[in-house]
Amino acid sequence: MTVRTMTTRARTRATAAAVLLTLTAGCGAQQSGDAPAATGATTEPTAEPGSADTHLPVAVALDLHVGGDQVPGRWYAVAGRGTHWVGLRDDRTWWWGYDAEPQRIEGEIDQPPAISADGGHVAYVRTESDHRWMLVGADTEEGGEGLGAVDLPRGAMSPPPRAIAVTADGLVVAGGPDFQWLWRPLVDGATVDLAETAPGQVVLGATDAGLVVNEGTYGRTDATQGAPYLAVLADDGTLTRLGPLPTHDVLVADEEWVAYVPPGTVGGEASGTVELQVQRRDGSDAGALTAPEGWQFLVPGFRWESPGQLLAVLVSSTGETEGLARCRPDTKTCELVDVAG
């Protein structure tokens, strides 16, 4: 698959996915679907992509590719690592997999699941009757061994509570409008109130390099309140700072680099940009990646494939086609690639 044409109907169906996935800003969740407002060149793409294997599950133009294989069905979004993934199908049901065989996540899921950066663990909030919410965890190996479940605070909530982040050690952060808990399914199954162990801090999501946290009680990273930073979470609920992060709408970090879109770049009718800002973790070597001519970066839709190598979903300036690019922040270059490898 090189470039797929998306019908207006397909893009319309994907609008709901775009709304859901923007809630995971900071996690680098990757979406396929609704066309962004044009912000750059108006010409159609002409360059032919080269062939390259991908080390991430990717959803492009409603096709999901995992480990070089195409997963049956039509898919709005996917997140994960290698052949371990969680994704949203076009019937708005959530699925997970350890390869190209999808497994249905049962129950009513109102918010996107969270998956660890290594793809090993997934967590989600299941909606029960009478304003009850259950946090559920599992691994993503064959058979999907459960990590158990725990009840969250009961009551009507808007937005509903969600799994915010999962660490490679299986620690789960979940929260709603008035609470944020740490759940320790692989330690003792207990929950910890982060308002007590990390007061005045809000966990917003996970990256390959750690958790994105904002100071204060404000759950945004637009510099209106507080300041975002990268942190490691201990199983006692304490946070250790790794360093500051730039304010952003969406951000992904790896061992060395940060890629992000500044506050106000996306939202409303705009879900794409012709530039991604990049900098080293220490703030040096800052610059911008420019999408190949005739394309825009879909936001969210970019993730670190490996240290120093970014994989980004693209949409044409007219919004009719999607593609994929591999970018290197050290050289500030991007090239089209074939998602099928």
C-alpha positions, 0 to 999 in steps of 0.5 A: 500500500502506497497511498489510499484514497479516503471517501468523504463517508470514511472521513466523516465516520472517523471524526469521532475517533479524532475527538476521542484520541485528542483526549490522550494528548501527551501520549502520542496516540496515533489516529487515522481519519478526519481530514485537517484544515489546510494550513500549507501547500495546496498541491497534491503529493507527487513523490513516490514513497520508498519501501521500509519496514515499520516497527510500530503498528500503524493505521493509515487510511483505515488500514491497520498494519501490524508486523508487516501484516494487515489486520482484518477490518477498517480501523480509525486508530492504533497505539502500541509497540511492535506487534502489541497494540490496542486499536479502535475499529470503524464500528467504534469498538476497541480491540487489542492484539499481540499480532495481526489477530484482533481480540475484542475488548468486551463491555462498554468503553467510553474512553480510549484505553491506555497501553504501555510504551513497550506494548506489554500492558493495557488498561481501560475503564469499563462503564457499569450500571448506576454510574459505576466505573471499573478499571481493568488491566491485562497484558497483551501476550497470547491469551491476554492474562488479566491483571484484575480490576478495581472499582473507581469512585462512583457517581456521574462524571463528565468526562467519564473517568479513563485510564491515563497511563500504564508503565512498563512495570504495570503501574496504572494511572486512572482518573476523572474530573475530581480524582487521580489514582495509581493502581498497582495490579502487579504489586498488591492490587491496591490503589494510591491517591495521587492527591496525597503522594503527588499533590498539585501534580496532574499526570496527563499521559505516557511517552517512551521516556516517561510520564507527562505531568503538569504542575497544578490542578490544570489538565492542559499543557498550554502554559495557562497554568503550571508547567509540563515536565517529564517524570518517573512514577514509583509504586508508592505514588511519588513522582521523580522529575526528569526534566522540563517539557515545552508547552504543547497540544500533543507531544512525544518523547524518546530517550534523546528527543521531543517532538511536539506541536505548540499550543493552539496548533490543533483543535476545532477544524484543524487537525494537521500541521505542515511543521512539527517542532523538535528539540533534544531533551535538554532543550538544545538543537531545536528546530522544525520538521517539515512535511513532504511537499503536498502533505501535512502531519496528522495530529495526533499521529506521530510516534518515535519508532526508535531513538531519533527516528519519528514515524508520522501519519500524513494527510494530503492538503486536500484531505483526500489521501493519507500516507506515512513518513519517517523523519529524523530530527538530527538532520531535520528531514522527512521521507515518504515510506510505504506502510506495507514495507 
